[in-house]
Amino acid sequence: MLNSIFNALLLLLHPFYVSITTVDYNEQAHRVEISSRIFYDDLETALKNGRDLKIDLIHPTDKSVADSLLATYFGDHLRFSMDGEPVSVRYVGYEIDEDVAWCFLEVVNIDRVGKLRIDNRILFDHFPKQSNILHVTAYGKRQSTKLDNPERTAVFEW
C-alpha cells in the first residue's frame, strides 16, 4: 500500500514527457498519414517558446492562428525523407481529446515506401526527459521505436 502511494507521489513530483506518433502508408491513396498524440499543455509550452503569447489549444480565440503555429512547429520538429530524399509534410489540423492534442499531418504523392527516415524532435527543446514513440506501418508490417532526448532519428525499411 505504501509502495503504491509512493509511486503515485513520485509521478506527481516527476511527470513524464512522451509523445506518440503513428505513421501509416496508405498504398491506395499514395499517401503517408501521420498522427501525433501530445499532451496539449506541453505542446502549448513549446508553441510559446519563451514568447509572451497566450496560447489556448482547447479554446483558441482564433483557430487559424493556432493552426499556423502548429504547422510551423511541426515543420521545424518533425521531418521525413523517403529513400534518401526529403519529402514535404503537410499539416492537416488538430483535435483535443481530454488532455491530449491529436495533430494530423500527411505526405502526398508517395508511390512506394522503401526506406523511411524520421527526424522527430517534438518537445525536445523544452523537456530534457522527453521521449517520442514512433509506430510506423507500411505494407501490413508495423515497426516501432522510442527516441529518448536527444536521440531524434529513426530509420524504417521495407
N, C-alpha and C positions, 0 to 999 in steps of 0.2 A: 504494500500500500504506500509506504513512504517512498519507495523507488519510483512509483508512478507519479506521485506528486512532484518529486524532484525533477523527473524528466519533463513534466508539463511546465514547471517553472523555468527550466533551462531553455525550453523552446521559446517561452515568452521573453526571456532576457537575451537570447541569441537567436533571432529569427533567421530562417533560411531564405536564400535568394535563388530562385530557379525559374527558368522559362522552358516551355516545351514547344518545339517547332516540328510540325508534321509536314512532310513534303511528299506529294503523290503525283506520279506521272500518269496523266490521263491520255492514254495512247490514242483513243478515238478522237479526242478533241485537239490532239497535238499541243498539249498544254501541261505545264507543271503547276500544280495547285498547292499553295503554301498557307498554312495557318499557324500562328504563334499565339500561345496562351501565356500571358504575363500578368502578374499582379498589377492591377491598374494604378495603385499608389506608387509602386516602384517606377512604373512607366511615366507617370506624371513627374516624378523627381528627375528622371532622365530628360524629359522634354523641356523642363525648366532650365536645366544645365547651368545652374548658378545665376540665371537671369531673374529679375523681379517680374515674373509673369504669374498670372492667375490662370492655372490650367485645371479644368474640371472635366474629365472624360465622361463622367456619368451624366452631368447636366451642363454640357458646353453652352456658352452664350451664343457661339457661332460654330456650328459643326464643321463648316468648311475650313475654319482656322485650325481646329483640332486635326482634321484630315490632312491638311497641308503640313503641319508639324510632324505628324506620324509618317507621312510619305517621305519627308526629308530624313527623319530619324532612321527609318528602315533602309533608305538608300545609302546611308552612311555606315550602317551597322550590320547589314545582312546582305552579303554578296554571293553570287553564284557564277561558276564557269562550267561549261559543258565541253568535254573533250579538249580542254586547254584554252578555250575561248570564253571571255567574259560574256554574260548574257544580261539583258536588261530585265530587271524585276519591277513589275508594276504594282503599286499599292492599289488595293480594291476598296478597302473600308475596314471598319471595326464595329464590334458589338461588346457590350458589357454583360457579363453573366456572374452575378453575385460579386465576388472580389477579384474577378479575372477579366482582363481585356482580351478578346479574341480579335486578332489582327489578321486580315486576309490579303494575300498577295498572289501574283501569278507571273509565269514566264510563258509567253505565247510563241507559236510557230516552231515548236520543237518536234521534229520528225522522229527522233530516236534519242535515247539516253544511253550512253556508254560509260563515260567517266564523269561523275558529278563532284565538283569541289565546292564546298560551302565554307564561307568565312563568316562566322557568327560571333559578333562582339556585342550582342544585345546586353545592356546594363553593365558591361564590364567596367566602363569609366566611373561608375558610381558605387558599385558594390564589389569590393575585393573578393568576397566569398561567393560570387555569382557562379552558378552552374547552368549551362544551356544543354538541354537534352534534345537530340535530333532523332526523329523516326522518318526514314525515307523508304518509299515503296515504288518500285517500277517492275513491270512485267510479272506481277504477282509475288515478288520477293521483297520482303521487308528487312531493312538493316537499321540498326540503332547504335548510337554512341552518346557519350556525355562529354562535354567540354567544360573543364573547370578553369576559371580565370587564372592565368592569362592564356591558356590554350584556346585557340579560336578557329582552327581549321580542321575540317574532316573531309575525307575523300571516300566516295562510294563508287563501286564499279559493278557493271552487269555484263 
